[in-house]
């Protein structure tokens, strides 16, 4: 079972100036943040990228970060899982 409090804190390290306040629980906050990232909801509608481009940029950001390898793998796996859910 993943420690979503920990993973959420690791995810926050990838983004400057993104607070991601926990509303219900850390797991849902992290999942919602990654879905918004993949759907490019933080960008203006006219410049949004598709899910696959956003996934590529997310993986690139994660792999180039200072996070430990296990955290990188866990975050990338979560991105993969959520991208697959969004494709359905």
BAKOLPA-649247 format. One record per residue: residue number from 1; residue in one letter; z, y, x of N, C-alpha, C, O in turn. Coordinates in Angstrom, 1 decimal. Example, Ala and Ser with C-alpha at 12.3 -4.5 7.8 and 13.67 -1.06 7.14 Angstrom:
BEGIN
R    n  res     nc3     nc2     nc1    cac3    cac2    cac1     cc3     cc2     cc1     oc3     oc2     oc1
R    1    A     7.8    -5.7    13.2     7.8    -4.5    12.3     7.8    -3.3    13.2     8.5    -3.3    14.2
R    2    S     7.1    -2.2    12.8     7.1    -1.1    13.7     7.9     0.0    12.9     8.0     1.1    13.4
//
This chain:
BEGIN
R    n  res     nc3     nc2     nc1    cac3    cac2    cac1     cc3     cc2     cc1     oc3     oc2     oc1
R    1    X     0.0    -1.2     0.8     0.0     0.0     0.0     0.0     1.3     0.9     0.8     1.4     1.8
R    2    X    -0.9     2.2     0.6    -1.0     3.4     1.4     0.1     4.4     1.1     0.6     4.4     0.0
R    3    X     0.5     5.1     2.1     1.5     6.1     2.0     0.7     7.4     1.7     0.2     8.1     2.6
R    4    X     0.6     7.7     0.4    -0.3     8.9     0.0     0.3    10.2     0.4    -0.4    11.2     0.6
R    5    X     1.7    10.3     0.5     2.2    11.6     1.0     1.8    11.8     2.4     1.3    13.0     2.8
R    6    X     1.8    10.8     3.3     1.4    10.9     4.6    -0.1    11.2     4.7    -0.6    12.1     5.4
R    7    X    -0.9    10.4     4.0    -2.4    10.6     4.0    -2.8    12.0     3.5    -3.7    12.6     4.1
R    8    X    -2.1    12.5     2.5    -2.4    13.8     2.0    -2.1    14.9     3.1    -2.9    15.8     3.3
R    9    X    -1.0    14.7     3.8    -0.7    15.6     4.9    -1.8    15.5     6.0    -2.2    16.6     6.6
R   10    X    -2.3    14.3     6.3    -3.3    14.2     7.3    -4.6    14.9     6.8    -5.3    15.5     7.6
R   11    X    -4.9    14.7     5.5    -6.1    15.3     4.9    -6.1    16.8     5.0    -7.0    17.5     5.3
R   12    X    -4.9    17.4     4.8    -4.7    18.8     4.9    -5.0    19.3     6.2    -5.5    20.5     6.4
R   13    X    -4.8    18.5     7.3    -5.1    19.0     8.6    -6.6    19.2     8.9    -7.0    19.8     9.8
R   14    X    -7.4    18.5     8.1    -8.8    18.7     8.2    -9.4    20.0     7.7   -10.5    20.4     8.1
R   15    X    -8.6    20.7     6.9    -9.1    21.9     6.3    -8.1    23.1     6.6    -6.9    23.0     6.4
R   16    X    -8.7    24.2     7.0    -7.9    25.4     7.2    -7.8    26.1     5.9    -8.7    26.1     5.1
R   17    X    -6.6    26.6     5.6    -6.4    27.4     4.4    -6.5    26.7     3.1    -6.8    27.3     2.1
R   18    X    -6.4    25.4     3.1    -6.4    24.6     1.8    -5.0    24.0     1.6    -4.6    23.1     2.3
R   19    X    -4.3    24.5     0.6    -2.9    24.1     0.4    -2.8    22.8    -0.2    -2.0    21.9     0.2
R   20    X    -3.5    22.5    -1.3    -3.5    21.3    -2.1    -2.1    21.0    -2.5    -1.4    20.0    -2.1
R   21    X    -1.6    21.8    -3.4    -0.2    21.6    -4.0    -0.2    20.3    -4.8    -1.2    20.0    -5.5
R   22    X     0.8    19.6    -4.7     1.0    18.3    -5.4     1.4    18.6    -6.9     2.5    19.3    -7.1
R   23    X     0.6    18.2    -7.8     1.0    18.4    -9.2     1.7    17.2    -9.8     2.9    17.3   -10.2
R   24    X     1.0    16.1    -9.9     1.6    14.9   -10.5     2.2    14.0    -9.4     3.4    13.8    -9.4
R   25    X     1.4    13.6    -8.5     1.8    12.8    -7.3     0.8    13.0    -6.2    -0.3    13.5    -6.4
R   26    X     1.2    12.6    -5.0     0.4    12.8    -3.8    -0.9    12.0    -3.9    -1.9    12.4    -3.5
R   27    X    -0.8    10.8    -4.5    -2.0     9.9    -4.6    -3.1    10.6    -5.4    -4.2    10.7    -5.0
R   28    X    -2.7    11.1    -6.6    -3.6    11.8    -7.5    -4.1    13.1    -6.9    -5.3    13.4    -7.1
R   29    X    -3.3    13.8    -6.2    -3.7    15.1    -5.6    -4.8    14.8    -4.5    -5.8    15.5    -4.4
R   30    X    -4.5    13.8    -3.7    -5.5    13.4    -2.7    -6.8    12.9    -3.3    -7.9    13.4    -2.8
R   31    X    -6.7    12.1    -4.3    -8.0    11.6    -4.9    -8.7    12.7    -5.5   -10.0    12.8    -5.4
R   32    X    -8.1    13.6    -6.2    -8.7    14.7    -6.9    -9.4    15.7    -5.8   -10.5    16.1    -6.0
R   33    X    -8.7    15.9    -4.7    -9.2    16.7    -3.7   -10.5    16.1    -3.0   -11.5    16.8    -2.8
R   34    X   -10.5    14.8    -2.8   -11.7    14.2    -2.2   -12.8    14.2    -3.2   -14.0    14.4    -2.8
R   35    X   -12.5    13.9    -4.5   -13.6    13.9    -5.5   -14.2    15.3    -5.6   -15.4    15.5    -5.6
R   36    X   -13.4    16.4    -5.6   -13.9    17.8    -5.6   -14.8    18.0    -4.3   -15.8    18.7    -4.4
R   37    X   -14.3    17.5    -3.2   -15.1    17.6    -2.0   -16.4    16.9    -2.1   -17.5    17.5    -1.7
R   38    X   -16.5    15.7    -2.6   -17.7    14.9    -2.7   -18.7    15.5    -3.7   -19.9    15.5    -3.5
R   39    X   -18.1    16.1    -4.7   -18.9    16.7    -5.8   -19.2    18.2    -5.4   -19.9    18.9    -6.2
R   40    X   -18.7    18.7    -4.3   -19.0    20.0    -3.8   -18.6    21.1    -4.8   -19.2    22.1    -4.9
R   41    X   -17.5    20.8    -5.5   -17.0    21.8    -6.5   -16.4    23.0    -5.9   -16.1    24.0    -6.7
R   42    X   -16.1    23.1    -4.6   -15.6    24.2    -4.0   -16.7    25.2    -3.6   -16.4    26.3    -3.0
R   43    X   -17.9    24.9    -3.8   -19.0    25.8    -3.5   -19.7    26.4    -4.8   -19.5    25.8    -5.9
R   44    X   -20.4    27.4    -4.6   -21.1    28.0    -5.7   -22.2    27.0    -6.2   -22.8    26.4    -5.3
R   45    X   -22.4    26.9    -7.5   -23.3    25.9    -8.0   -24.7    26.0    -7.4   -25.4    25.0    -7.2
R   46    X   -25.2    27.2    -7.0   -26.6    27.2    -6.5   -26.7    26.7    -5.0   -27.8    26.4    -4.6
R   47    X   -25.6    26.5    -4.3   -25.7    26.1    -3.0   -25.0    24.7    -2.8   -24.8    24.2    -1.6
R   48    X   -24.7    24.0    -3.9   -24.0    22.7    -3.8   -25.0    21.7    -3.2   -26.2    21.7    -3.4
R   49    X   -24.4    20.8    -2.4   -25.1    19.7    -1.8   -24.8    18.4    -2.6   -23.9    18.4    -3.5
R   50    X   -25.6    17.4    -2.4   -25.4    16.1    -3.2   -24.2    15.3    -2.6   -23.8    15.6    -1.5
R   51    X   -23.8    14.3    -3.3   -22.6    13.5    -2.9   -22.8    12.9    -1.6   -21.8    12.8    -0.8
R   52    X   -24.0    12.4    -1.3   -24.2    11.7     0.0   -24.2    12.7     1.2   -23.7    12.3     2.2
R   53    X   -24.7    13.8     1.0   -24.6    14.8     2.1   -23.2    15.2     2.3   -22.7    15.3     3.4
R   54    X   -22.4    15.4     1.2   -21.0    15.8     1.3   -20.2    14.6     2.0   -19.3    14.9     2.7
R   55    X   -20.6    13.4     1.6   -19.9    12.3     2.3   -20.2    12.3     3.8   -19.2    12.1     4.6
R   56    X   -21.4    12.5     4.2   -21.7    12.5     5.6   -20.9    13.6     6.3   -20.4    13.4     7.4
R   57    X   -20.9    14.8     5.7   -20.1    15.9     6.3   -18.6    15.6     6.4   -17.9    15.9     7.3
R   58    X   -18.1    14.9     5.4   -16.7    14.5     5.3   -16.4    13.5     6.5   -15.4    13.7     7.2
R   59    X   -17.2    12.5     6.6   -17.0    11.5     7.6   -17.1    12.1     9.0   -16.3    11.8     9.9
R   60    X   -18.1    13.0     9.2   -18.2    13.7    10.4   -17.0    14.6    10.8   -16.5    14.5    11.9
R   61    X   -16.5    15.3     9.8   -15.2    16.1     9.9   -14.1    15.2    10.3   -13.3    15.5    11.2
R   62    X   -13.9    14.1     9.7   -12.8    13.2     9.9   -12.9    12.6    11.3   -12.0    12.6    12.1
R   63    X   -14.1    12.1    11.7   -14.3    11.4    13.0   -14.1    12.4    14.1   -13.7    12.0    15.2
R   64    X   -14.4    13.6    13.9   -14.3    14.6    15.0   -12.9    15.3    15.0   -12.7    16.1    15.9
R   65    X   -12.1    14.9    14.1   -10.7    15.5    14.1    -9.8    14.9    15.1   -10.2    14.0    15.8
R   66    X    -8.6    15.5    15.2    -7.6    15.0    16.2    -6.7    13.9    15.6    -5.8    13.5    16.2
R   67    X    -7.0    13.5    14.4    -6.2    12.4    13.7    -6.3    11.1    14.5    -7.2    10.9    15.2
R   68    X    -5.2    10.3    14.4    -5.2     9.0    15.0    -6.3     8.1    14.3    -6.6     8.3    13.1
R   69    X    -6.7     7.1    15.0    -7.8     6.3    14.5    -7.5     5.6    13.2    -8.3     5.6    12.3
R   70    X    -6.3     5.1    13.0    -5.9     4.5    11.8    -6.0     5.4    10.6    -6.4     5.0     9.5
R   71    X    -5.6     6.7    10.8    -5.7     7.7     9.7    -7.1     8.0     9.4    -7.5     8.2     8.2
R   72    X    -7.9     8.1    10.4    -9.4     8.3    10.2   -10.0     7.2     9.3   -10.7     7.5     8.4
R   73    X    -9.7     6.0     9.7   -10.2     4.8     9.0    -9.7     4.8     7.5   -10.5     4.6     6.6
R   74    X    -8.4     5.1     7.3    -7.9     5.1     6.0    -8.5     6.2     5.1    -8.9     6.0     4.0
R   75    X    -8.7     7.4     5.7    -9.4     8.5     4.9   -10.9     8.2     4.7   -11.3     8.5     3.6
R   76    X   -11.5     7.6     5.6   -13.0     7.3     5.4   -13.1     6.2     4.3   -14.0     6.3     3.5
R   77    X   -12.2     5.2     4.4   -12.2     4.2     3.4   -12.0     4.7     2.0   -12.6     4.3     1.0
R   78    X   -11.1     5.7     1.9   -10.8     6.3     0.6   -12.0     7.1     0.1   -12.3     7.1    -1.1
R   79    X   -12.7     7.8     1.0   -13.9     8.5     0.7   -15.0     7.5     0.2   -15.7     7.8    -0.8
R   80    X   -15.1     6.4     0.8   -16.1     5.4     0.4   -15.8     4.9    -1.0   -16.7     4.8    -1.8
R   81    X   -14.5     4.5    -1.2   -14.1     4.0    -2.5   -14.4     5.0    -3.6   -14.9     4.7    -4.7
R   82    X   -14.1     6.3    -3.4   -14.3     7.3    -4.4   -15.8     7.6    -4.6   -16.2     7.9    -5.7
R   83    X   -16.6     7.6    -3.5   -18.0     7.8    -3.7   -18.6     6.7    -4.5   -19.5     6.9    -5.4
R   84    X   -18.2     5.4    -4.3   -18.6     4.3    -5.1   -18.3     4.5    -6.6   -19.1     4.2    -7.5
R   85    X   -17.1     5.0    -6.8   -16.7     5.3    -8.2   -17.5     6.3    -8.9   -17.9     6.2   -10.0
R   86    X   -17.9     7.4    -8.1   -18.7     8.5    -8.6   -20.1     8.0    -8.9   -20.8     8.7    -9.7
R   87    X   -20.6     7.0    -8.2   -21.9     6.5    -8.4   -22.1     5.7    -9.7   -23.2     5.6   -10.2
R   88    X   -21.0     5.3   -10.3   -21.0     4.5   -11.5   -21.3     5.3   -12.7   -21.4     4.8   -13.9
//
